[in-house]
């Protein structure tokens, strides 16, 4: 499982960690992979446009075949 707050999710897309983390996750040998995004503030106030974040979320599900789960609570 990879876990990110929304602001870190944005930054990992910008600096390239996003692709590398998905690659490592897919190579770890676990069959049910989950990318957990902890919603943190409004998407309108992130360092990327909301449209880009939604597209990254969809790509992670459809292209990378990872389960994406959004949470509003870190627990």
SVG drawing of the C-alpha trace seen along z (x, -y; Angstrom):
<svg xmlns="http://www.w3.org/2000/svg" viewBox="-13 -27 24 39">
<polyline fill="none" stroke="black" stroke-width="0.4" points="0.0,0.0 1.1,-3.5 -0.4,-6.3 -0.3,-10.0 -1.9,-13.2 -3.4,-15.1 -0.7,-17.8 2.1,-15.1 0.3,-13.4 0.5,-16.6 4.2,-17.1 5.0,-13.5 3.5,-14.0 5.5,-17.2 8.8,-15.7 8.4,-12.3 8.2,-10.2 4.6,-9.2 5.6,-7.1 8.6,-5.5 6.4,-4.7 3.7,-3.0 6.4,-1.0 7.9,0.3 4.5,1.0 3.6,3.1 6.9,5.1 6.6,5.9 4.7,9.2 1.5,8.2 -1.6,8.9 -4.1,6.5 -2.4,3.1 -4.0,0.0 -3.0,-3.6 -4.5,-5.5 -5.0,-9.2 -5.9,-11.1 -8.0,-14.1 -6.4,-17.2 -8.0,-20.5 -9.7,-21.6 -8.3,-20.4 -8.7,-24.0 -5.8,-25.0 -3.3,-22.4 -0.1,-22.9 -1.7,-21.2 -5.1,-21.8 -7.9,-19.7 -8.3,-18.2 -4.7,-16.9 -5.3,-15.2 -8.4,-13.5 -6.7,-12.3 -3.8,-10.9 -6.3,-9.1 -8.1,-7.6 -4.8,-6.6 -3.7,-4.9 -6.9,-2.8 -7.3,-2.0 -3.7,-1.9 -1.8,-0.8 -4.6,1.4 -4.2,0.2 -7.1,-0.3 -7.3,-4.0 -9.0,-4.7 -9.7,-8.2 -9.9,-8.8 -10.8,-11.9 -9.4,-10.5 -5.8,-9.3 -7.0,-6.4"/>
</svg>
